[in-house]
Amino acid sequence: MSKYYMLLLLTSALWGGNFVASKLLVAHASPLSLTFIRWTIAVLFLFPIVLKKERSVRLQKQSIVPLIAMGLSGVVLFNVFMFQALEHTSADHVGLISTLNPIAIALVAYAVYRDKLTIRQWLAMVLSLIGVLIVMTHGQLHRLSDINVGDIWMVAAVIIWGVYSACAKAVMKSYSPLAATFWSGVFGVIGLLPFLSSFSIHDVNFSFVLALLYTSVGATVLAMFLWNVGVKQVGATTAGMFLNFNPLFTALFAYILLGEMFTAPQWIGSFITIAGVILFTKK
């Protein structure tokens, strides 16, 4: 069992490093361009994997609308908002705010599917929100009006991820997570085609190519594959706990590669946020 825990830890590291690699990318291309290139590469890599594993990539008519919704929300809007956030704020901020994804998923499910939330979960949401606000304001909550616009973009991205997950719930009745990721990627790329004329890329170098391959293949294709293996072997609940390592890996990689540093109040806020998420997801 321990080897599967290591796989999940590696998955967390891949996802945590995604924000650092993306931070490097935003200096060379627009959010629309990066989203299109990242997911075009991911789709090309996913196609043979899905074909081999699923024996077919047939598109089912009843799933087209939710798959398009997944593509436009989780592929297009989430990634564009994330890259937009990274143009204005630090990678570790983005990584921490992303830990609110389970809460956003639950809130959208509550609004759309009427899934129930317990008092403990509502309290956990408040606790996580307080933690994020401490990080955003560097511990000076009275300066809420001075919050970085990049942090707001990432909060919007998290909300969009909740919408994406609600769409995925309908799709997963007919598709595996791998196939759903592939088709949402296809529709996301198609949705970006009308904006090709506004794409911009400059100063392409080896670091840019390496970071792009990391986000496209490592943090998308490989991470999704490892995640599916981990969930199958240890269960979704146990696997989900490893997601709490994501912001820690982001902070570590951001410190090593970007020189980003957290202040003491921000570390306190980070642990409050993670504690809130753990409390929220605990069965």
Contacts in CASP RR format, 6 or more apart in sequence:
PFRMAT RR
TARGET T0000
AUTHOR 0000-0000-0000
METHOD contacts of the structure
MODEL  1
MSKYYMLLLLTSALWGGNFVASKLLVAHASPLSLTFIRWTIAVLFLFPIV
LKKERSVRLQKQSIVPLIAMGLSGVVLFNVFMFQALEHTSADHVGLISTL
NPIAIALVAYAVYRDKLTIRQWLAMVLSLIGVLIVMTHGQLHRLSDINVG
DIWMVAAVIIWGVYSACAKAVMKSYSPLAATFWSGVFGVIGLLPFLSSFS
IHDVNFSFVLALLYTSVGATVLAMFLWNVGVKQVGATTAGMFLNFNPLFT
ALFAYILLGEMFTAPQWIGSFITIAGVILFTKK
1 233 0 8 1.000
1 234 0 8 1.000
4 229 0 8 1.000
4 230 0 8 1.000
4 233 0 8 1.000
4 234 0 8 1.000
5 234 0 8 1.000
5 242 0 8 1.000
7 226 0 8 1.000
7 229 0 8 1.000
7 230 0 8 1.000
8 226 0 8 1.000
8 227 0 8 1.000
8 230 0 8 1.000
8 234 0 8 1.000
8 239 0 8 1.000
8 242 0 8 1.000
9 242 0 8 1.000
9 245 0 8 1.000
10 226 0 8 1.000
11 223 0 8 1.000
11 226 0 8 1.000
11 227 0 8 1.000
11 230 0 8 1.000
11 242 0 8 1.000
12 242 0 8 1.000
12 243 0 8 1.000
12 245 0 8 1.000
12 246 0 8 1.000
12 249 0 8 1.000
13 245 0 8 1.000
13 249 0 8 1.000
14 218 0 8 1.000
14 219 0 8 1.000
14 222 0 8 1.000
14 223 0 8 1.000
14 226 0 8 1.000
15 219 0 8 1.000
15 223 0 8 1.000
15 243 0 8 1.000
15 246 0 8 1.000
15 249 0 8 1.000
16 95 0 8 1.000
16 219 0 8 1.000
16 246 0 8 1.000
16 247 0 8 1.000
16 249 0 8 1.000
16 250 0 8 1.000
16 253 0 8 1.000
17 214 0 8 1.000
17 219 0 8 1.000
17 249 0 8 1.000
17 250 0 8 1.000
17 253 0 8 1.000
18 214 0 8 1.000
18 215 0 8 1.000
18 219 0 8 1.000
18 223 0 8 1.000
19 82 0 8 1.000
19 86 0 8 1.000
19 91 0 8 1.000
19 92 0 8 1.000
19 94 0 8 1.000
19 95 0 8 1.000
19 98 0 8 1.000
19 250 0 8 1.000
19 254 0 8 1.000
20 91 0 8 1.000
20 250 0 8 1.000
20 253 0 8 1.000
20 254 0 8 1.000
20 257 0 8 1.000
20 258 0 8 1.000
21 211 0 8 1.000
21 212 0 8 1.000
21 214 0 8 1.000
21 215 0 8 1.000
21 219 0 8 1.000
22 34 0 8 1.000
22 82 0 8 1.000
22 83 0 8 1.000
22 86 0 8 1.000
22 91 0 8 1.000
22 94 0 8 1.000
22 211 0 8 1.000
22 215 0 8 1.000
23 86 0 8 1.000
23 90 0 8 1.000
23 91 0 8 1.000
23 94 0 8 1.000
23 254 0 8 1.000
23 258 0 8 1.000
24 207 0 8 1.000
24 208 0 8 1.000
24 211 0 8 1.000
24 257 0 8 1.000
24 258 0 8 1.000
25 34 0 8 1.000
25 83 0 8 1.000
25 208 0 8 1.000
25 211 0 8 1.000
25 212 0 8 1.000
25 215 0 8 1.000
26 34 0 8 1.000
26 83 0 8 1.000
26 86 0 8 1.000
26 87 0 8 1.000
27 203 0 8 1.000
28 201 0 8 1.000
28 202 0 8 1.000
28 203 0 8 1.000
28 204 0 8 1.000
28 205 0 8 1.000
28 208 0 8 1.000
29 37 0 8 1.000
29 199 0 8 1.000
29 200 0 8 1.000
29 201 0 8 1.000
29 202 0 8 1.000
29 208 0 8 1.000
30 83 0 8 1.000
30 198 0 8 1.000
30 199 0 8 1.000
30 200 0 8 1.000
30 201 0 8 1.000
31 79 0 8 1.000
31 80 0 8 1.000
31 81 0 8 1.000
31 82 0 8 1.000
31 83 0 8 1.000
31 84 0 8 1.000
31 87 0 8 1.000
32 80 0 8 1.000
32 192 0 8 1.000
32 195 0 8 1.000
32 198 0 8 1.000
32 199 0 8 1.000
33 199 0 8 1.000
33 200 0 8 1.000
33 201 0 8 1.000
34 79 0 8 1.000
34 83 0 8 1.000
34 212 0 8 1.000
35 75 0 8 1.000
35 76 0 8 1.000
35 79 0 8 1.000
35 80 0 8 1.000
35 83 0 8 1.000
35 192 0 8 1.000
36 189 0 8 1.000
36 192 0 8 1.000
36 195 0 8 1.000
36 196 0 8 1.000
36 199 0 8 1.000
37 212 0 8 1.000
37 216 0 8 1.000
38 79 0 8 1.000
38 212 0 8 1.000
38 215 0 8 1.000
38 216 0 8 1.000
38 220 0 8 1.000
39 75 0 8 1.000
39 79 0 8 1.000
39 185 0 8 1.000
39 188 0 8 1.000
39 189 0 8 1.000
39 192 0 8 1.000
39 216 0 8 1.000
39 220 0 8 1.000
40 189 0 8 1.000
41 212 0 8 1.000
41 213 0 8 1.000
41 216 0 8 1.000
41 217 0 8 1.000
42 185 0 8 1.000
42 216 0 8 1.000
42 217 0 8 1.000
42 220 0 8 1.000
42 221 0 8 1.000
43 182 0 8 1.000
43 185 0 8 1.000
43 186 0 8 1.000
43 189 0 8 1.000
45 216 0 8 1.000
45 217 0 8 1.000
45 221 0 8 1.000
46 178 0 8 1.000
46 181 0 8 1.000
46 182 0 8 1.000
46 185 0 8 1.000
46 221 0 8 1.000
47 57 0 8 1.000
47 182 0 8 1.000
49 178 0 8 1.000
49 221 0 8 1.000
49 225 0 8 1.000
50 57 0 8 1.000
50 178 0 8 1.000
50 179 0 8 1.000
50 182 0 8 1.000
51 57 0 8 1.000
53 176 0 8 1.000
53 178 0 8 1.000
54 176 0 8 1.000
54 178 0 8 1.000
54 179 0 8 1.000
57 179 0 8 1.000
57 182 0 8 1.000
57 183 0 8 1.000
59 67 0 8 1.000
59 183 0 8 1.000
60 174 0 8 1.000
60 175 0 8 1.000
62 174 0 8 1.000
63 170 0 8 1.000
63 171 0 8 1.000
63 174 0 8 1.000
63 175 0 8 1.000
63 183 0 8 1.000
66 167 0 8 1.000
66 168 0 8 1.000
66 170 0 8 1.000
66 171 0 8 1.000
67 167 0 8 1.000
67 171 0 8 1.000
67 180 0 8 1.000
67 183 0 8 1.000
67 184 0 8 1.000
67 187 0 8 1.000
68 187 0 8 1.000
69 163 0 8 1.000
69 164 0 8 1.000
69 167 0 8 1.000
70 164 0 8 1.000
70 167 0 8 1.000
70 168 0 8 1.000
70 171 0 8 1.000
70 180 0 8 1.000
70 183 0 8 1.000
70 184 0 8 1.000
70 187 0 8 1.000
71 164 0 8 1.000
71 184 0 8 1.000
71 185 0 8 1.000
71 187 0 8 1.000
71 188 0 8 1.000
71 191 0 8 1.000
72 187 0 8 1.000
72 188 0 8 1.000
72 191 0 8 1.000
73 160 0 8 1.000
73 161 0 8 1.000
73 163 0 8 1.000
73 164 0 8 1.000
73 167 0 8 1.000
74 160 0 8 1.000
74 161 0 8 1.000
74 163 0 8 1.000
74 164 0 8 1.000
74 184 0 8 1.000
75 184 0 8 1.000
75 185 0 8 1.000
75 187 0 8 1.000
75 188 0 8 1.000
75 189 0 8 1.000
76 188 0 8 1.000
76 191 0 8 1.000
76 192 0 8 1.000
77 157 0 8 1.000
77 160 0 8 1.000
78 157 0 8 1.000
78 160 0 8 1.000
78 161 0 8 1.000
78 164 0 8 1.000
81 153 0 8 1.000
81 154 0 8 1.000
81 156 0 8 1.000
81 157 0 8 1.000
81 160 0 8 1.000
82 94 0 8 1.000
82 153 0 8 1.000
82 154 0 8 1.000
82 157 0 8 1.000
84 150 0 8 1.000
84 153 0 8 1.000
85 94 0 8 1.000
85 150 0 8 1.000
85 151 0 8 1.000
85 152 0 8 1.000
85 153 0 8 1.000
85 154 0 8 1.000
85 157 0 8 1.000
86 94 0 8 1.000
86 150 0 8 1.000
87 150 0 8 1.000
88 148 0 8 1.000
88 149 0 8 1.000
88 150 0 8 1.000
88 153 0 8 1.000
89 148 0 8 1.000
89 149 0 8 1.000
89 150 0 8 1.000
89 151 0 8 1.000
89 153 0 8 1.000
89 154 0 8 1.000
90 254 0 8 1.000
90 258 0 8 1.000
90 260 0 8 1.000
91 250 0 8 1.000
91 253 0 8 1.000
91 254 0 8 1.000
91 258 0 8 1.000
91 260 0 8 1.000
92 247 0 8 1.000
92 250 0 8 1.000
92 251 0 8 1.000
92 254 0 8 1.000
92 255 0 8 1.000
92 260 0 8 1.000
92 262 0 8 1.000
93 135 0 8 1.000
93 136 0 8 1.000
93 148 0 8 1.000
93 150 0 8 1.000
93 151 0 8 1.000
93 154 0 8 1.000
94 154 0 8 1.000
94 250 0 8 1.000
95 154 0 8 1.000
95 246 0 8 1.000
95 247 0 8 1.000
95 250 0 8 1.000
95 251 0 8 1.000
96 132 0 8 1.000
96 135 0 8 1.000
96 247 0 8 1.000
96 250 0 8 1.000
96 251 0 8 1.000
96 270 0 8 1.000
96 273 0 8 1.000
97 132 0 8 1.000
97 151 0 8 1.000
97 154 0 8 1.000
97 155 0 8 1.000
97 158 0 8 1.000
98 154 0 8 1.000
98 157 0 8 1.000
98 158 0 8 1.000
98 246 0 8 1.000
98 247 0 8 1.000
99 128 0 8 1.000
99 243 0 8 1.000
99 244 0 8 1.000
99 246 0 8 1.000
99 247 0 8 1.000
99 273 0 8 1.000
99 274 0 8 1.000
99 277 0 8 1.000
100 128 0 8 1.000
100 129 0 8 1.000
100 132 0 8 1.000
100 155 0 8 1.000
100 158 0 8 1.000
100 273 0 8 1.000
100 277 0 8 1.000
101 158 0 8 1.000
101 161 0 8 1.000
101 162 0 8 1.000
101 165 0 8 1.000
101 243 0 8 1.000
102 243 0 8 1.000
102 277 0 8 1.000
102 280 0 8 1.000
102 281 0 8 1.000
103 124 0 8 1.000
103 125 0 8 1.000
103 128 0 8 1.000
103 277 0 8 1.000
103 280 0 8 1.000
104 158 0 8 1.000
104 159 0 8 1.000
104 161 0 8 1.000
104 162 0 8 1.000
104 165 0 8 1.000
105 161 0 8 1.000
105 162 0 8 1.000
105 165 0 8 1.000
105 166 0 8 1.000
106 115 0 8 1.000
106 117 0 8 1.000
106 121 0 8 1.000
106 280 0 8 1.000
107 117 0 8 1.000
107 125 0 8 1.000
107 162 0 8 1.000
108 159 0 8 1.000
108 162 0 8 1.000
108 163 0 8 1.000
108 165 0 8 1.000
108 166 0 8 1.000
109 115 0 8 1.000
109 165 0 8 1.000
109 166 0 8 1.000
109 169 0 8 1.000
110 116 0 8 1.000
110 117 0 8 1.000
112 166 0 8 1.000
113 166 0 8 1.000
113 169 0 8 1.000
120 279 0 8 1.000
120 280 0 8 1.000
121 280 0 8 1.000
123 279 0 8 1.000
124 276 0 8 1.000
124 277 0 8 1.000
124 279 0 8 1.000
124 280 0 8 1.000
125 276 0 8 1.000
125 280 0 8 1.000
127 272 0 8 1.000
127 273 0 8 1.000
127 275 0 8 1.000
127 276 0 8 1.000
127 279 0 8 1.000
128 272 0 8 1.000
128 273 0 8 1.000
128 276 0 8 1.000
128 277 0 8 1.000
128 280 0 8 1.000
130 269 0 8 1.000
130 272 0 8 1.000
131 269 0 8 1.000
131 270 0 8 1.000
131 272 0 8 1.000
131 273 0 8 1.000
132 269 0 8 1.000
132 273 0 8 1.000
133 141 0 8 1.000
133 144 0 8 1.000
134 141 0 8 1.000
134 265 0 8 1.000
134 266 0 8 1.000
134 268 0 8 1.000
134 269 0 8 1.000
134 272 0 8 1.000
135 265 0 8 1.000
135 266 0 8 1.000
135 269 0 8 1.000
135 270 0 8 1.000
135 273 0 8 1.000
136 147 0 8 1.000
136 148 0 8 1.000
136 151 0 8 1.000
137 143 0 8 1.000
137 144 0 8 1.000
137 146 0 8 1.000
137 147 0 8 1.000
138 263 0 8 1.000
138 265 0 8 1.000
138 266 0 8 1.000
139 263 0 8 1.000
139 265 0 8 1.000
139 266 0 8 1.000
139 268 0 8 1.000
139 269 0 8 1.000
140 265 0 8 1.000
164 184 0 8 1.000
168 180 0 8 1.000
168 184 0 8 1.000
171 180 0 8 1.000
171 184 0 8 1.000
172 180 0 8 1.000
175 183 0 8 1.000
176 228 0 8 1.000
177 224 0 8 1.000
177 227 0 8 1.000
177 228 0 8 1.000
178 224 0 8 1.000
178 225 0 8 1.000
178 228 0 8 1.000
181 220 0 8 1.000
181 224 0 8 1.000
227 239 0 8 1.000
230 239 0 8 1.000
231 239 0 8 1.000
237 281 0 8 1.000
237 283 0 8 1.000
240 281 0 8 1.000
241 278 0 8 1.000
241 281 0 8 1.000
244 274 0 8 1.000
244 277 0 8 1.000
244 278 0 8 1.000
247 270 0 8 1.000
247 273 0 8 1.000
247 274 0 8 1.000
251 260 0 8 1.000
251 262 0 8 1.000
251 270 0 8 1.000
254 260 0 8 1.000
255 261 0 8 1.000
262 270 0 8 1.000
END
